[in-house]
């Protein structure tokens, strides 16, 4: 059972006006399977919203901070800041895990799927902050906890993941940006497997699978890199 959220609110310096929004952001789908009488929805809608808010805030921050950087470089830095591994790390840093309502099975999981749950919950939290207090407050949260990792990313060059590398190559050679589309989903609701295709224009180049869309996109990018000449 998750603890009182007062500690979390102190940590993120945000007191929610609508406590139900925070409760929803912290409710994983698996918890509803074990507690059908739970009076909150799972957090996937808020995750969807938070993902968009996060991308806009990070995009605007990078656009302002690096006025001379080309689109490709900005996109690569953004991808390094908002990927599930980075967001999972941020979630761990603010202690989000102990506040999430999830099934006993998910609580005992130590695989990548657990990290994805944390990343998704962080996006849901961002969505909840946005609805509760507006974009400016959500932007402040993102600057404090997500963009704070930017110097480290630049220093260690950890922005060089498969998606970023593929994007640099394709933008340089073909003058276009790879796009990703979900081709299928399988498995029970709390253990979904996503199949994603990476496209150059309208051409499907490679496919990848994973327990989240982000993970599947990364695998698709790796497959594309293996096939596409550098």
N, C-alpha and C positions, 0 to 999 in steps of 0.2 A: 504494500500500500504506500502510495506516495505521501510525503510529509506535508505539513502546512507550507503554503507557498510564500509566506512572509519572508523567509530566509532568501528565497530566490528573488523576490521583488527588491529586497535590499541589495543583493548582489548586482542586479542589472539596473539599479537606481530608477525603478519604474513601479509605481503603485497603480494597479489597475482600477479604473472606475467600474468596469464591468467584470466582476470576478469570473463569470461564466465563460467569457472569452478565453481567459487564461486556462481554465479547467479543460476547455475543448482543445486548446493547443497542446495540452499535456496528455491527452487521451489517445493512445494507440489503438488501432482497430482490434488487435488481439485481446485487449482488455474487455471489450464488449462481448466477445465470445464466451468469456467466463462469468461476466456480470451483465446479463441481458437487461436487468432493471436499472442499469446506470443511466442517470438523467442527463448525459451529455453526448453529443455526437463525437465520432472520432475526428482526428485532426487533419484529414487529407485535404479538405477544402481550404483550410487555413494555410496548409503547406503550399498549395497551388498559388494562393494569393501572395504569401510571403516570398516565394521564389521570384515573382515578378517585381515586388518591392525591392528585394535584395539586389536584383540585377540592375534595376534603374539607379538605385543609390550608388552602387559600386561603379557603374558606367559613368555617371555624372562626376563622381569623385576623381576617377582616373582621367577623364576628359579635361578636367580643370587642372589637375596636378601636373599633367604632362602635355602641355599645349602644342608641342612640336612632334609628338609621337605619332606614327602612322596607325591606321586602323588595326592592322594585324597585330602590332605590339600591344595595343590597348586590349584587344580581345584576348590575347594570350594571358596577360596579367589578370584580367577579369576571371578567366576560366580557372586560374590557379587559386583565386580567392573564394570562389563559390562552388568548387567541386565538393563532393560528399565527404571526402577524406578531410579536407580543411574544415568543413562545417562540423564534422564529428568532433574534431579536435577542439574547436571553439566551444561546442556544447559541453565537452568534458571540463574545460577550463572554468566554465561558470557553474559547474556542478549540476547540470540540467538532468542528468540521468536519474538521480534519486527522487526527482519529482514527477517522472513520467509514469502514467498508469499503463501498465502492459501486463500481458499474461505471465504466469509463472514460468512457462517454457521460454519466453523471450527474455525474462530476467536472468535465466541461467545460461543464455547463449553467449558465446564469446567469439563468434564468427564475424565476417564482414557485415552480415545482415544486421547485427546489433549496432554497428557503427552507422549504418544507413538509417536505422530508426532514430538515432541521436541527431543525425544531420537533418532528417525530415522534421523532427520535432523543433529544431532550431528555426527552420524556415516557417513552421507553423507559429512559433512564438513571435517572429517578426511580423507575420500577417496579423496576429492578435494585437500587437502593439500599434500597428498601423490603423486598424479599425477602432481601437480604443482611444488613441491619442493623436492620430494623424501622421502624415509622412515625415514631418520634421523630427518628431520624437523617434520614429523608426530609423530614420537616417542617423540620428545621434547614436542609437544603439549599435547600428552597423559600423559606424566610424570607430566606436570605442572597442568593439569586440572582434570585428571581422577585418576591417581595414588596418587595424593595428598590426596585422601579420604581414603587411606589404613590404616593409623594409627587410624582413627575414627572407621573404620570397625572392626579392631582387638580389640580395646578397648571396644566397645559396643557389640561385638560378633554378629553384624548384618549380618554376612555371613550365619547365620543359617536359610536360607529360605527353602522352601519345596524341591526344586531341590537339594540343597546342602545336606540336611538331608537324602534324598533318596539315593543320591550317596554314602555317607559315609556308610550307612547301607548295600547297595548292594555290594560295593567294599569289605567290611569287610566279609560279609557272602558268597558271590558268586564269589568273585575275578574277577568281571567284572564291567564295567561302563555302566549305563543306557544310551540308545540312544533315540533320538526323531525324529519322521518323520511326515511330514505334510500329513494328510490323506484326507484333502479336504478343499476347500475354497468356500465361498458363499457371497452374497451381492454385491452391486455396488462397483466399483473400489475404491471409496473414503471412503467406509465403509465396508471393508472386515471383514469377520469372519473366523478365521482359526480353523480347527480341527486337533489336534495333538495327536499322540499316543506315549506312552513311552514303550520301549522294553528292556527286559533283554535278551541279545543275540538275537535270532530270535522270541522270545515269546512276543506278545503284552500283556501288563499288564493292562494298563488303558488308557483312553482318556480324553482330556480336550479341551475347546474352549475358544477363546478370540479374541480381536480386533487386536492382533499382534501375531506373532509366539512365541515370548518370553512369553507373557501372557498365551497363550494356553499351552505352555510347563509347566509353573508353575502350572496351573490347573491340568494338567495330572499327575504331580508329587504329588500333594495333594491327588488325587484319588488313586494313587498307594500306598501312605503311609497309607491310610485308609484301604487298603486291605492286605498290606504286613506286616507280623509280625516283630516287632522290636527285 
